[in-house]
Structure formats: structure tokens, C-alpha cells
Amino acid sequence: MTAIQMVDLQRQYRRIKPELDAAIQAVIDSAAFVKGAQVEQFARHLESYTGAKHVIPVANGTEALQIALMALGLRPGDEVITPTFTFIATAEVVALLGLTPVVVDVEWGTMNMSVEAVRKAITPRTKAIVPVHLFGQCADIEPLLRIAKEKNLYVVEDTAQAIGARYTFSDGRTTQAGTMGDIGCTSFFPSKNLGCYGDGGALMTNDDELAQKIRVIANHGMTVRYHHDMIGVNSRLDTIQAAVLDTKLPHLDEYTAARQRAAAYYDRVFAGCDKIIVPERAAYSTHVFHQYTLRIVGADRNAVRERLTAAGVPAMIYYPIPLHMQKAYQDSRYKQGDFPVAERLAACVLSLPMHTELDDEQLEYITEQVLNAVKS
């Protein structure tokens, strides 16, 4: 059996090695390592794939979030609502811009932002909501968009973990993650469902004016060379990374299907174990399984992880400490116990290997070891 990885990028590379090698070599031959033709080409192809009117590639997913908030013209003291159970990047960019992060609890089932918690957190200073489409399925965006319209708020989607996921509205329309709010932000970190071989990110919007502002901000605030019309940053997707992404994009649906097959295998095996809760699928969203995250109940999650590691099965905890309990983000408004769902999840979640190259032999071994670990 091939050694089990959380994400097996080597085997994925070997499957499309000739395509990728040719794409990278073409960039090297052109020597256009920054702003090469492949960057614009990838942006157009991602627009076609997602249905977004504008895709603006940038250096990484965190900068995509920062640029999004800058483009909205938010000012120090403005409040931005985000879930407390997520990666730090969402709150990080809010704090870096002098805005005020307001964290809310999440749902036990989907582990995504609680709509009711968002509604209760809105104040006259609230200016934006940043839902995170966690682990590969959309947050319940329709009621969030309705709240945003009622309260005149912006919605910035963090879709770094859910590219390709589709949301179904109550009228039957289906739309891709990242294309429903004012701006969508994504990451192309190597382990993402669509990952490059370094850092990368993008913003998506259907608003022409916002798209132009985003492009200007990402390019040092320039509209004409050496004419800086606004405060900007330097955030570019380099050409080699764009070539890698453009080569992998046509395979994304195939990659998603492989992840979903692995998730279905896990589901079947774990269905009868009362110490394991498998990921909930929301009725309104497909799930592209950036992570396959269990909830371990009635067993010591940390001990289970240690047993799996000893058996050669990697497992990760996403995320062990909610944002409101992080040292850097301690706030007198919040204390331990204020967000019970997030705190409970942080104590019991465990993510299993999930990637495009998992085979039945590996899946059989992983599931056997998990069942042994929870029963020990």
C-alpha cells in the first residue's frame, strides 16, 4: 500500500505530469514570470467555470480578503462579522485594517456560520459579513444576503475551501460558491481543491466598479504607471502558478468527484459507529470535501489522533482554538463559554486524509484504524 498522506500532491502531479511540465516550460521559455499571458488566460477560464463576471488573480487568499475589504472602503472602527470557528485569516485582515472583528457562533451540523447569530450581532457600526464556506460546503448564504440587504451591509465570501461547491436558492437557482456576495475570495494554496505549486489567490465579483477598484488596489493603487490614485498593495499571481492552475482547472470536477467518492466510502463504514458523527450535508449546498471532518463523541479525540498517527494514518485538527480564544484576539467582549458550539467543535473535530488519489486499499485501512482507535 502506498504511504497515506493527508494530501497526496505527488501522485496527483504524476497523473497530469506531461500537461503540467509543458505548461511550466512554456513560462520559462517566455521568461514572462510576472504578468505573463497565462495569468489573464487563467482568470478568463475561471470566470467561465464559476460564472463570475470578473476574476482578479492575486498573490494569496489572505491578501484577497484584505483587498476585498479595502475595495469596499471600510474605515477603522467599522465592524465585520465572521465565524469564530475558522482559520485565522478572516479575523486577521479585519484587524490589520483597523476594523473591528465581531465573531459569531456556528451551527453544530454544518459547522458553518449561524444565521441567527449573525442577526443578533449586528449593530449600527456593522458594515460587512464574511461567511466562510468551511470544509467544502457553502454557508447558508441566502438568508445572509437577505439580512445584508435589509441592513445595507456588504457580503464577502471566503470560499478558499469550497471552490466548485454549488448553492441552491429557494427558487431553484444554483450558483457557485464565491459568486453570490459582493466579492468572493479564494486561495490556491497547494493543498486546496484547486491548488498551485506555491501561493496564489483570487477575487471574484459581478460588480464592474468593484472589479476595477480591486485591480487598482492589487497593483499599488495604480491606474496609469507611476500614477497612484489610491492606497494599494502589491499582490500578483505569478505566471508559473497561473500556468499550473490553468492546467489543473479542467480537472477540477474530476478531482471533486474523487473526493466525494472517498467521502461516501467513509460515510458507509462509519454509519454504525455511535462515537463518530460524519460530516453533515446541507440541503442547500453540494460538498466538495476540502476536508472530511468527523466529530468524535464518547471518546478522547486527542487519544484517537495519537493512535491513528502510530498506525500510519495522518489526521488533523481543524481548528483546535476558536478565534475568540486566541491570544492575539482576546477581547473584553468575549470570554470562554460565549460560543458553546464552536468550543465544543474545537474539542471534538478530527479531519481524515482527503484528496484526489485515495484508493480503496488506503480507505479500507484508514477506516479500520479509525474504528479501532475510537473503540480502544
Secondary structure, DSSP 8 states (H G I E B T S, - for coil): -----SS-HHHHHHHTHHHHHHHHHHHHHHT--SS-HHHHHHHHHHHHHH--SEEEEES-HHHHHHHHHHHTT--TT-EEEEESSS-THHHHHHHHTT-EEEEE-B-TTT-SB-HHHHHHH--TTEEEE--B-GGGB---HHHHHHHHHHHT-EEEEE-TT-TT-EEE-TTS-EEETTSSSSEEEEE--TTSSS--SS--EEEEES-HHHHHHHHHHHBTTEEETTEE-S---B----HHHHHHHHHHGGGHHHHHHHHHHHHHHHHHHHTT-TTEE-----TTB-B--S-EEEEE-SS-HHHHHHHHHHTT---B-S-SS-GGGSGGG--TT--TTSSHHHHHHHHHEEEE--STT--HHHHHHHHHHHHHHHH-
